[in-house]
Amino acid sequence: MVKEISKLALAHATRSDKKNRIVQAAATVFAQKGYASATIADIAAKAKIGKGTVYEYFASKEDLFFAVFEWFKKQTEDAARVDIGALGGSVARRLEALSDSLMGMWQEIEDVFTLTMEFWAASSSSQMQDRFKANFRSTYQEFRKIVRSLIQEGIERGEFRGDINPEYTAAALVGTWDALFLQAWFEDDFDPVTIAREFLSIIIAGLSGRKP
């Protein structure tokens, strides 16, 4: 019985590993060729598996593309939660850690800028619009929630002024990180990490009611 359970667990792990390998190979291919030009054969070759194996895990190229989006989304959300959750101390310090984590993680993922452009393009296409728009919406809502809760904690602890609106402030911060990320895609020497730190120091000073 134990051996049978072990075999099942191993089979599940192997299947999960293979699925992850396909998703990561697809991320690279979609970034390099674009969604429209990429083929399942390209992705299978990148993952070093047969084309038919890809279809064992994903019914279509669209399903695989969406799986890549969900993988990217999870990478980003996990990085945010781990970094701010692992820190104690001030809310300001945790906001700084969150900013560094997001900017740094986006820079580390290969072809992340091109891949993100493909996601945004998909959200406006007639074929995939509803699916991607709904998930982009939930992604932004989740990040605003994380930032809003930190700002609310800062108010309750007396670190931040009590007359600020946590929801609006969170939306502005998330929008700024998004915009810095976009600018970095167009300029090779653009440094979103350093710029985000400088901007956040000004924002935190304003939230705290002190001069930067």
NORBELDA-V840114 format. One record per residue. OMEGA is omega as a letter, one per 40 degrees, with the letter a starting at -180 (NA if undefined). Layout:
[[OMEGA] [OMEGA]]
This chain:
[[i] [i] [a] [i] [i] [i] [i] [i] [i] [i] [i] [i] [i] [i] [i] [i] [a] [i] [i] [i] [i] [a] [a] [i] [i] [i] [i] [a] [i] [i] [a] [a] [a] [a] [a] [a] [a] [i] [i] [i] [i] [a] [i] [i] [i] [a] [a] [i] [i] [i] [a] [i] [i] [a] [i] [a] [a] [a] [a] [i] [i] [i] [i] [i] [i] [i] [i] [i] [a] [i] [i] [i] [a] [i] [a] [a] [i] [i] [i] [a] [a] [a] [a] [i] [a] [a] [i] [i] [a] [i] [i] [a] [i] [i] [i] [i] [i] [i] [i] [a] [a] [a] [a] [a] [i] [i] [a] [a] [a] [i] [a] [a] [i] [i] [i] [i] [i] [i] [a] [i] [i] [a] [i] [a] [a] [a] [a] [a] [a] [a] [a] [i] [i] [a] [i] [i] [a] [i] [i] [i] [a] [a] [i] [i] [i] [a] [i] [a] [i] [a] [i] [i] [i] [i] [a] [i] [i] [i] [a] [i] [a] [a] [a] [i] [a] [a] [a] [a] [i] [i] [i] [i] [i] [i] [i] [i] [i] [a] [i] [i] [a] [i] [i] [i] [a] [a] [a] [a] [i] [a] [a] [a] [a] [a] [i] [i] [a] [i] [a] [i] [i] [i] [a] [i] [i] [i] [a] [a] [i] [i] [i] [NA]]
